[in-house]
Amino acid sequence: MFPVATAAAAAAPTELHAPAHACPAGFDTERLRREIVAQYERVAAAPAHGEHHFHTGGEFAVRALGYDAGEIARLPLTATDRFAGVGNPLLAGPLPDGGTVLDHACGAGTDLLLAATRVGPRGTAIGVDMTPGMRECARRAAEEAGLAGRVEVVDGRFEALPLPDASVDVVLSNGVLNLAPDKLAVLAEAWRVLRPGGALYLADVVLARPLDELARANPALWAACIGGALHEPLLGPLLAAAGFVSVQVAARHDPFAGTALGAKLGRAVGLSSLTLAARKPG
């Protein structure tokens, strides 16, 4: 579906001249960061569906996004009640036994704990998140699941990951890219921390038709995972510009079905989410 990176792009991240992949001129990125943290602190404190602009919870993950019901049922409610993903990055491919997986903005830890289970007792799952309430929930959920020995949860931003170069085998990213003011910087960071041959399993919101500038300049709409969503044709070139190759789409979902924002904007802009795999050249 997407263009494959050229040989030049495969060697290292390159510059992409496309203003639509970044926030509008004059956009208050610090206000956006505060909006995002405040939004997900509310989810951490009061996760019940109906309290937010988007769906939450384990039942939503199974019904709408293709998560395995048995796997979700075995996780602590501390994590699954606060699940707020837009897709299912675990559909994009396998996780290596004994490997190291980074969950990029891990939230309360649903994908993080599933990853920790799949890499086994010799593996490590690292969750990075900038929301204190979500980090606390993820740590508590790892304890409750008996996985604390293979799970690490750290403070960090998605455009400046607190990990060394070439240190992880797989990066999981669920609903992160749409929140980022500079999406190329986020993808370049994922590329940096991956080992050669490593994989990015990404699920994110995409639009069949781009939003107008007024909507794109609204931090509250960004925090609700729509204002910063990419026009779908930009995603492939953006991945290539960051250095990724072998892009394969695994699934498409409708994470906003039944929400007020979905009813208002879904048909107008062709709102959906994609789950895909992309690789760092080996």
Secondary structure, DSSP 8 states (H G I E B T S, - for coil): ------HHHHHS------GGGB--TT--HHHHHHHHHHHHHHHHH---TTSSSS--SHHHHHHHH---HHHHHTS-HHHHTT---SS-GGGS----TT-EEEEET-TTSHHHHHHHHHH-TT-EEEEEES-HHHHHHHHHHHHHTT-GGGEEEEE-BTTB-SS-TT-EEEEEEES-GGG-SBHHHHHHHHHHHEEEEEEEEEEEEEESS---HHHHT-HHHHHTTSTT-EEGGGHHHHHHHTT-EEEEEEEEE-TTTTSHHHHHHHHHHTEEEEEEEEE---
